[in-house]
Amino acid sequence: MAKFTHLHVHSQYSILDGAASISGLINKAKEFSMEALALTDHGNLYGVLDFHNKATKEGIKPLIGSEVYVARDSRFKKDGKNFSGDHLILIAKNAKGYQNLIKLSSLSFEPDSFYRTSRIDKELLFKYSEGLICSSACLGGIVPQYILSNNIQDAEKTVQEYKSVFGDDYYLEIQNHGIEEQAMVKPIIIEIAKKYGVKVIATNDVHYVNANDFDAHKILICLNTGQKLSEYSKMHYTGLEYFKSPQEMLELFNDCPEAITNTQEIVDKVEVYDLNRDPILPIFEIPKSFGRIEEFFEKYPKEKIEQELSEEEIIKKGGYEKIVRTKFEHEYLKHLTSIGAKKRYGEEISKELQERIDFELSTIDNMGFPGYFLIVQDFINYSQEHLDVIVGPGRGSAAGSVVAYCLGITAIDPIKYGLLFERFLNPDRISLPDIDVDFDDEGRARVLEYVQEKYGSSHVAQIITFGAMAAKSAIRDVARVLELPLSESDRLAKLVPDKPGTTLEQAYKEVPELNDALENGSDLVKKTLKFAKELEGSIRNIGTHACGVIIGPDELSKYIPLASATAKDGQTIITQFEGKFVEDVGMIKMDFLGLKTLSIIKDTCVNIQKSHQIHINPREIPLDDKLTYELFQRGDSIGTFQFESDGMRQHMQNLKPDRFEDLIAMNALYRPGPMQYIPNYIARKHKTEKIDYEFPEIMEKYLGETYGITVYQEQVMQLSQAIAGFTKGEADKLRKAMGKKQKSVMSELKEKFLKGSKEKGLDVDLVDKIWHDWEKFAEYAFNKSHSTCYAYIAYQTAWLKAHYPADFMSSVLTHNLSDIKKITYYIEEAQKQKISVLGPDINESEINFAVNKKGEIRFGLAAIKSVGVNAAQEIIKEREENGPYLTPFDFIKRANVNKRCIEALISAGAFDCFTDYHRAQYFQLVKTNNNADESIIERLIRYGNKIKNNENSSQVSLFGDSSEDNYAEPEIPKCEEWTKNQILKQEKESIGFYISGHPLDKFSLEKKLFENTKLYELSESLTPFENKILYFVGMITNSQEKLTKTGKNYGSFVFEDETSSREITLFSKDFINFHKYLIDGLFVLLKATVKKKGWGDENSKDALEFKILQIEELDEVLVKYAKGIKLVMPIENVNNEFVEKVLKAAKKSKGNSLVSFFVIDSEADVEVTLKARKHMVSIPKFLEEIKEYIENRTIYSYDVDVSTM
């Protein structure tokens, strides 16, 4: 049988058009014993590297291509008609062709070319045609289009033109998917091919793997076009665009068998070439004052290099010119390191330190990476010195490098903290350096701009990401296409667990209700869930990696295909290969990370400068500060970096850290696995647990700082050298093998470890025990370099909080504004620190949260909805230039803001400083002269506009007075004030959360007596709460009563407390029992538990569920369950006046709870309980009546006795 290869193939990288995975295509090719396969995605090369690697691995010859769009006239023409262009298949014949394909694909995304889709034109195509095989594509190609419009002459001209450029590498393509137009053009294409000596190839426009994938593909197309499935008949897909077998293709084109065999000709033409290459570094411009590269070429002539190195070594190091440039860069790196070493360590460099520096420089030189270090130190130092950017102290293993420390790349002394260079770069094997850098959030973009300016925008790119359809979005997307009602789509999607990474397959097993819908729901529901599962994981869109950046020596499009993506400030250049592939093609990835904590540190320092006129350099903060360690010891580290969780704070209280090394260790230990060793670490620090070493004379040196516990990977590396004589490279190999559980490598190294220790005369049994201990724990051992850097950031935040708590907390609040849970949490923390957090104030607020002269934190204006940064800046600028706003009228006259902004400011409380008026007055309606309604705000705005208009016209009265005097301030009538709940509601709407209180504040006694859990505690896992009785105080919102498909009633509501919210659905008995509470704004006490479902299949019946047991209205809880109240007071406060007033209070607040007095006589050492048996009270009313006695301490305290709910 004739060989056939598919040459027109789309994968899921033809976004929302191709439904085939790369693996699915390759597996199908193997199934049909095909020797080769092409990939030709629409207008991009997103998937080619993944395709190349997987196909090669499976023994399939990969043909790299793309179905490009060619603008009919010119890529510069954008006339609102021809949005993309004519289709054309391009396949790289060789390495040169691949390079030209990359270039064309990159150019197609440039602004001049892109027009809704990536495009090229004939000018570009012919310019970069070398090494490319070209075919006329599907019906969307220019030749079929001319034929369909009966323009045979232009069709023939096009064939001649392409033939003149591509020669025998130009082919005409025929297809047969049962489409009438394909049958029409086929004979004419064959005729033209014969006439001009062009060969014909048969292709199938593959868009999905199997024939039964067609329905799923139709849905994908509808998602792409925004259509419903019911409209699909208008589209040109027939169900035959699947991966056909060679036999099927032969039968389909039995009238033109050469079209089948010609595909093999293309396969034979394509050379085998490697897409992967050695690392390519950008060239760092070394100052002329240091030297010139030409001098180094003179110093190291080619003959000298050939004498020093073998031909193989020269090739391995990148050739003669690369070797000389590396030597030049090495000398300059050595020079900078020497300068930096003197700054860091003083003029006298010890012998040991110099040896360490020389070792590192030699390793960097041998690996060919001096230029990399020069590039990184340049943008880090420039960003700090010129861009006002705060840079983290280091990240990951790079902090183990003394050279990096001397260059200013890191801020942690690796000698002082025992950090290892070989953990970063293993001298025994060449591996790419990986220096990730943290910048403050706002500064990251400025650093990226600097890099683009320095190396050229075409030399720098960010890295693409592919957004795949997740479980919930797959349900919603498919439901929209299938026209499933939105309410039902929303219900089904919400049944999928929120746990990240949950697949529909898992969800169907874990959620019985969802599985029931899949198996027993309506036909439309079942169809929706079936196709959602099939399409889950399909690529839906592209994005930009949060931190990945690559820099090349020249235009990146020579090495990697580029695209563009939408960014905040326009379009940004991105790679077409995702991060895990860019290094394979020689690109060195650098991670520019934006770290919110650095923004918090930076803004805290700005706040301190403004409030206290003190300049703080975070890198100069002393690491032995008593106040800072006391903060950690109290567990007072909320808001600090990585030390604010409840568990960590509890451990810190037990540990009582008093040195920086304790913070490093806790940062490493506080994670799953090693967390079990924290109690041992604490006990050993406090000498309540003995420390034993197998070989004290060797091991104490390395394990002493962690009290004999192997906490860090570096300790394993150091001990392997000390015990068994491992080299630095072998030690790193051991570290890696243990972490990744590489059994074969471990077995090999164990033998070496035992042998080496035996040669040192060490006890074999004890050595074997050490090895087994490492096997158990070393996989948990953490990177000390990374832990040290992040412990340093944690310490900086703690120091700022300890010394400038208000300034620190205001910065923390500013940078968590979008997270309501965290804002509430941090406001509570500020209040615990005795720092008031006040609402916005037109005369005191800054852009963001800021500290006022009294040391209180004031809410920022820019965070108020409908105000924003520009209006806030305008308000503040006017205030700073011309003084505070004296009245609402003064504000209206001076500030240029719109009605919505003013309404939001008033609702948020920013006008409360004008004490003659309250919020409700501004919103009341009054009559105009035309008897129409207008609000006082609208009247104020008209007043302000008149004055501004007169000012603009520069009119002055006959008497020389300003025209402003001619306008009286409008009257603001009095009216009833908003209730507390109305005020809070307006705050929530304008700010996003409650700031002057919370609707639940009035139930503080109920919370104290009944509540034992906050909702946020359930957010991570239900497991800790299994079989426990939980009580929550909260309010009901978004309540709904609905009908199931079978006509049964059910309900849902959102239960909300101060910390979080949770959606709850009521079915069956629960609905019957609790539906009366489905009232928005109702305050309730909710009793619940967490238990196993106990029903469903084997995979789901043990899943935990949140189960409501009882609901009570909060207004009735004390009446129902409070048995009595006991007032605690000293005997000297009991007098006739007090008794008379308490008696009067009891009569005014009659209820069903007993009152008793616990009277204390300190002098006589007597305590007596007296019961008022005649008077039963309503506790809330009674407490209100005796409020003054509690506040003035006549009554010391009170206790309420409640019965179990």
QUINORQUI-V312835 format. One record per backbone hydrogen bond with DSSP energy under -0.5 kcal/mol. CO is the residue of the C=O (numbers start at 1). NH is the residue of the N-H. If there is no record, write none. Layout:
CO/NH ; CO/NH
This chain:
6/38 ; 8/206 ; 9/40 ; 11/14 ; 13/15 ; 14/17 ; 14/18 ; 20/12 ; 21/25 ; 22/26 ; 23/27 ; 24/28 ; 25/29 ; 26/30 ; 27/31 ; 28/32 ; 29/34 ; 30/33 ; 35/61 ; 37/63 ; 39/65 ; 41/43 ; 41/44 ; 41/67 ; 45/48 ; 47/51 ; 48/52 ; 49/53 ; 50/54 ; 51/55 ; 52/56 ; 53/57 ; 54/58 ; 55/60 ; 56/59 ; 60/62 ; 61/37 ; 62/64 ; 63/39 ; 63/65 ; 64/92 ; 65/41 ; 66/68 ; 66/90 ; 67/43 ; 68/70 ; 68/88 ; 69/71 ; 69/120 ; 70/86 ; 74/77 ; 76/78 ; 81/83 ; 83/117 ; 86/70 ; 87/142 ; 88/68 ; 89/135 ; 90/66 ; 91/133 ; 93/271 ; 94/98 ; 95/99 ; 96/100 ; 97/101 ; 98/102 ; 99/103 ; 100/104 ; 101/105 ; 102/106 ; 103/107 ; 104/108 ; 106/109 ; 107/110 ; 108/119 ; 110/113 ; 110/114 ; 115/117 ; 117/115 ; 120/71 ; 121/125 ; 122/126 ; 123/127 ; 124/128 ; 126/129 ; 129/132 ; 131/93 ; 131/94 ; 133/91 ; 134/171 ; 135/89 ; 138/141 ; 140/87 ; 141/145 ; 142/146 ; 143/147 ; 144/148 ; 145/149 ; 146/151 ; 147/150 ; 150/152 ; 151/155 ; 152/156 ; 153/157 ; 154/158 ; 155/159 ; 156/160 ; 157/161 ; 158/162 ; 159/163 ; 160/164 ; 161/165 ; 162/166 ; 163/167 ; 166/169 ; 167/170 ; 169/134 ; 170/199 ; 171/136 ; 172/201 ; 174/203 ; 179/182 ; 179/183 ; 180/184 ; 181/185 ; 182/186 ; 183/187 ; 184/188 ; 185/189 ; 186/190 ; 187/191 ; 188/192 ; 189/193 ; 190/194 ; 191/195 ; 192/196 ; 193/197 ; 193/198 ; 194/197 ; 199/172 ; 201/174 ; 204/206 ; 206/10 ; 207/19 ; 207/20 ; 208/243 ; 209/243 ; 210/213 ; 211/214 ; 213/217 ; 214/218 ; 215/219 ; 216/220 ; 217/221 ; 218/222 ; 219/223 ; 220/224 ; 221/225 ; 222/226 ; 222/227 ; 228/231 ; 229/232 ; 231/234 ; 232/235 ; 235/237 ; 241/207 ; 241/208 ; 242/244 ; 245/249 ; 246/250 ; 247/251 ; 248/252 ; 249/253 ; 251/254 ; 253/256 ; 256/259 ; 257/260 ; 257/261 ; 258/262 ; 259/202 ; 260/263 ; 260/264 ; 261/264 ; 261/265 ; 262/266 ; 263/267 ; 264/268 ; 265/269 ; 266/270 ; 271/273 ; 279/281 ; 280/588 ; 282/284 ; 283/285 ; 284/286 ; 287/290 ; 287/291 ; 292/295 ; 292/296 ; 293/297 ; 294/298 ; 295/299 ; 296/300 ; 298/301 ; 301/304 ; 301/305 ; 302/306 ; 303/307 ; 304/308 ; 305/309 ; 310/314 ; 311/315 ; 312/316 ; 313/317 ; 314/319 ; 315/318 ; 319/323 ; 320/324 ; 321/325 ; 322/326 ; 323/327 ; 324/328 ; 325/329 ; 326/330 ; 327/331 ; 328/332 ; 329/333 ; 330/334 ; 331/335 ; 332/336 ; 333/337 ; 334/338 ; 335/339 ; 336/340 ; 337/341 ; 338/342 ; 339/343 ; 340/344 ; 341/345 ; 342/346 ; 347/349 ; 348/350 ; 350/354 ; 351/355 ; 352/356 ; 353/357 ; 354/358 ; 355/359 ; 356/360 ; 357/361 ; 358/362 ; 359/363 ; 360/364 ; 361/365 ; 362/366 ; 363/367 ; 364/368 ; 364/369 ; 365/368 ; 369/373 ; 370/374 ; 371/375 ; 372/376 ; 373/377 ; 374/378 ; 375/379 ; 376/380 ; 377/381 ; 378/382 ; 379/383 ; 380/384 ; 381/385 ; 382/386 ; 382/387 ; 383/387 ; 383/389 ; 390/440 ; 393/411 ; 393/412 ; 395/398 ; 396/399 ; 397/400 ; 398/401 ; 400/402 ; 401/405 ; 402/406 ; 403/407 ; 404/408 ; 404/409 ; 404/410 ; 405/408 ; 412/414 ; 413/417 ; 414/419 ; 415/418 ; 420/423 ; 421/424 ; 421/425 ; 425/427 ; 426/429 ; 429/431 ; 434/436 ; 437/593 ; 438/392 ; 439/595 ; 440/444 ; 441/445 ; 442/446 ; 443/447 ; 444/448 ; 445/449 ; 446/450 ; 447/451 ; 448/452 ; 449/453 ; 450/454 ; 451/455 ; 452/456 ; 456/459 ; 457/460 ; 458/556 ; 459/552 ; 461/550 ; 462/575 ; 463/545 ; 464/579 ; 465/467 ; 465/543 ; 466/468 ; 467/540 ; 467/541 ; 468/470 ; 469/537 ; 470/474 ; 471/475 ; 472/476 ; 473/477 ; 474/478 ; 475/479 ; 476/480 ; 477/481 ; 478/482 ; 479/483 ; 479/484 ; 481/229 ; 485/489 ; 486/490 ; 487/491 ; 488/492 ; 489/493 ; 490/494 ; 491/495 ; 492/495 ; 492/496 ; 493/496 ; 499/502 ; 502/471 ; 503/507 ; 504/508 ; 505/509 ; 506/510 ; 507/511 ; 510/512 ; 511/514 ; 511/515 ; 512/516 ; 513/517 ; 514/518 ; 515/519 ; 516/520 ; 516/521 ; 517/521 ; 522/526 ; 523/527 ; 524/528 ; 525/529 ; 526/530 ; 527/531 ; 528/532 ; 529/533 ; 530/534 ; 531/535 ; 532/536 ; 535/538 ; 538/469 ; 539/16 ; 541/467 ; 543/465 ; 547/592 ; 548/463 ; 549/590 ; 550/461 ; 555/558 ; 556/559 ; 556/560 ; 561/576 ; 563/574 ; 565/572 ; 567/570 ; 570/567 ; 572/565 ; 573/462 ; 574/563 ; 577/464 ; 578/581 ; 578/582 ; 579/583 ; 581/584 ; 581/585 ; 582/585 ; 582/587 ; 583/586 ; 584/277 ; 586/280 ; 587/589 ; 588/551 ; 590/549 ; 590/592 ; 591/437 ; 591/593 ; 593/439 ; 593/595 ; 594/596 ; 595/441 ; 595/598 ; 595/599 ; 596/600 ; 597/601 ; 598/602 ; 599/603 ; 600/604 ; 601/605 ; 602/606 ; 603/607 ; 604/608 ; 605/609 ; 606/610 ; 607/611 ; 608/612 ; 608/613 ; 608/614 ; 609/613 ; 614/616 ; 615/617 ; 616/618 ; 617/620 ; 618/621 ; 622/625 ; 625/629 ; 626/630 ; 627/631 ; 628/632 ; 629/633 ; 630/634 ; 631/636 ; 632/635 ; 637/640 ; 640/642 ; 645/649 ; 646/650 ; 647/651 ; 648/652 ; 649/653 ; 650/654 ; 651/655 ; 652/656 ; 659/662 ; 659/663 ; 660/663 ; 660/664 ; 661/665 ; 662/666 ; 663/667 ; 664/668 ; 665/669 ; 666/670 ; 669/671 ; 671/675 ; 672/674 ; 673/676 ; 674/677 ; 675/678 ; 677/681 ; 678/682 ; 679/683 ; 680/684 ; 681/685 ; 682/686 ; 683/688 ; 683/689 ; 684/687 ; 690/692 ; 693/696 ; 695/698 ; 695/699 ; 696/700 ; 699/702 ; 699/703 ; 700/704 ; 703/706 ; 703/708 ; 704/707 ; 706/709 ; 709/711 ; 711/782 ; 712/715 ; 712/716 ; 713/717 ; 714/718 ; 715/719 ; 716/720 ; 717/721 ; 718/722 ; 719/723 ; 720/724 ; 720/726 ; 721/725 ; 727/731 ; 728/732 ; 729/733 ; 730/734 ; 731/735 ; 732/736 ; 733/737 ; 734/738 ; 735/739 ; 736/740 ; 737/741 ; 737/742 ; 738/741 ; 741/743 ; 742/746 ; 743/747 ; 744/748 ; 745/749 ; 746/750 ; 747/751 ; 748/752 ; 749/753 ; 750/754 ; 751/755 ; 752/756 ; 753/757 ; 754/758 ; 755/759 ; 756/760 ; 757/762 ; 758/761 ; 763/767 ; 764/768 ; 765/769 ; 766/770 ; 767/771 ; 768/772 ; 769/773 ; 770/774 ; 771/775 ; 772/776 ; 773/777 ; 774/778 ; 777/780 ; 777/781 ; 782/713 ; 782/784 ; 783/787 ; 784/788 ; 785/789 ; 786/790 ; 787/791 ; 788/792 ; 789/793 ; 790/794 ; 791/795 ; 792/796 ; 793/797 ; 794/798 ; 795/799 ; 796/800 ; 797/801 ; 798/802 ; 799/803 ; 800/804 ; 804/808 ; 805/809 ; 806/810 ; 807/811 ; 808/812 ; 809/813 ; 810/814 ; 811/815 ; 813/816 ; 814/817 ; 816/819 ; 818/820 ; 819/823 ; 820/824 ; 821/825 ; 822/826 ; 823/827 ; 824/828 ; 825/829 ; 826/830 ; 827/831 ; 828/832 ; 829/833 ; 830/835 ; 831/834 ; 834/836 ; 836/838 ; 836/857 ; 838/859 ; 841/844 ; 841/845 ; 846/861 ; 847/862 ; 847/863 ; 848/846 ; 850/858 ; 852/855 ; 856/852 ; 856/858 ; 857/838 ; 858/850 ; 860/863 ; 861/864 ; 862/868 ; 864/867 ; 864/868 ; 867/871 ; 868/872 ; 869/873 ; 870/874 ; 871/875 ; 872/876 ; 873/877 ; 874/878 ; 875/879 ; 876/880 ; 877/881 ; 878/882 ; 879/883 ; 887/891 ; 888/892 ; 889/893 ; 890/894 ; 891/895 ; 895/897 ; 898/902 ; 899/903 ; 900/904 ; 901/905 ; 902/906 ; 903/907 ; 904/908 ; 905/909 ; 905/910 ; 906/909 ; 909/912 ; 910/842 ; 911/914 ; 913/915 ; 914/917 ; 918/921 ; 918/922 ; 919/922 ; 919/923 ; 920/923 ; 920/924 ; 921/924 ; 922/937 ; 924/936 ; 926/934 ; 928/931 ; 932/928 ; 934/926 ; 935/939 ; 936/940 ; 937/941 ; 938/942 ; 939/943 ; 940/944 ; 941/945 ; 942/946 ; 943/947 ; 944/948 ; 945/949 ; 946/950 ; 947/951 ; 948/952 ; 949/953 ; 950/955 ; 951/954 ; 955/963 ; 957/960 ; 961/957 ; 962/965 ; 963/966 ; 964/967 ; 966/968 ; 971/973 ; 979/983 ; 980/984 ; 981/985 ; 982/986 ; 983/987 ; 984/988 ; 985/989 ; 986/990 ; 987/991 ; 987/992 ; 987/993 ; 988/992 ; 990/865 ; 998/1001 ; 999/1002 ; 1000/1003 ; 1001/1004 ; 1003/1007 ; 1004/1008 ; 1005/1009 ; 1006/1010 ; 1006/1011 ; 1007/1011 ; 1014/1017 ; 1015/1018 ; 1016/1019 ; 1022/1025 ; 1023/1026 ; 1025/1028 ; 1025/1090 ; 1028/1030 ; 1028/1090 ; 1030/1088 ; 1031/1012 ; 1031/1013 ; 1032/1034 ; 1032/1086 ; 1034/1084 ; 1035/1056 ; 1036/1081 ; 1037/1054 ; 1040/1052 ; 1042/1050 ; 1044/1047 ; 1048/1044 ; 1050/1042 ; 1051/1066 ; 1052/1040 ; 1053/1055 ; 1053/1064 ; 1054/1037 ; 1054/1056 ; 1055/1062 ; 1056/1035 ; 1060/1057 ; 1062/1055 ; 1064/1053 ; 1065/1067 ; 1066/1051 ; 1067/1070 ; 1067/1071 ; 1068/1072 ; 1069/1073 ; 1070/1074 ; 1071/1075 ; 1074/1077 ; 1075/1078 ; 1077/1079 ; 1079/1082 ; 1082/1036 ; 1082/1084 ; 1083/1114 ; 1084/1034 ; 1084/1086 ; 1085/1087 ; 1085/1112 ; 1086/1032 ; 1087/1109 ; 1087/1110 ; 1088/1030 ; 1089/1107 ; 1090/1027 ; 1091/1105 ; 1097/1100 ; 1097/1101 ; 1100/1103 ; 1101/1094 ; 1103/1093 ; 1105/1091 ; 1105/1107 ; 1107/1089 ; 1110/1087 ; 1112/1085 ; 1113/1116 ; 1113/1117 ; 1114/1117 ; 1114/1118 ; 1116/1120 ; 1117/1121 ; 1118/1122 ; 1121/1123 ; 1121/1203 ; 1123/1154 ; 1124/1201 ; 1125/1156 ; 1126/1128 ; 1126/1199 ; 1127/1129 ; 1127/1158 ; 1128/1196 ; 1128/1197 ; 1129/1160 ; 1130/1133 ; 1131/1134 ; 1133/1135 ; 1135/1139 ; 1136/1140 ; 1137/1141 ; 1138/1142 ; 1139/1143 ; 1140/1144 ; 1141/1145 ; 1142/1146 ; 1143/1147 ; 1144/1148 ; 1145/1149 ; 1147/1150 ; 1149/1178 ; 1153/1177 ; 1154/1125 ; 1155/1172 ; 1156/1127 ; 1157/1159 ; 1157/1170 ; 1158/1129 ; 1159/1168 ; 1160/1131 ; 1160/1162 ; 1161/1165 ; 1161/1166 ; 1166/1161 ; 1168/1159 ; 1168/1170 ; 1170/1157 ; 1171/1173 ; 1172/1155 ; 1172/1175 ; 1174/1176 ; 1175/1155 ; 1176/1151 ; 1177/1153 ; 1177/1179 ; 1178/1182 ; 1179/1183 ; 1180/1184 ; 1181/1185 ; 1182/1186 ; 1184/1187 ; 1186/1189 ; 1186/1190 ; 1187/1191 ; 1188/1192 ; 1189/1194 ; 1189/1195 ; 1190/1193 ; 1194/1196 ; 1197/1128 ; 1199/1126 ; 1200/1202 ; 1201/1123 ; 1201/1124
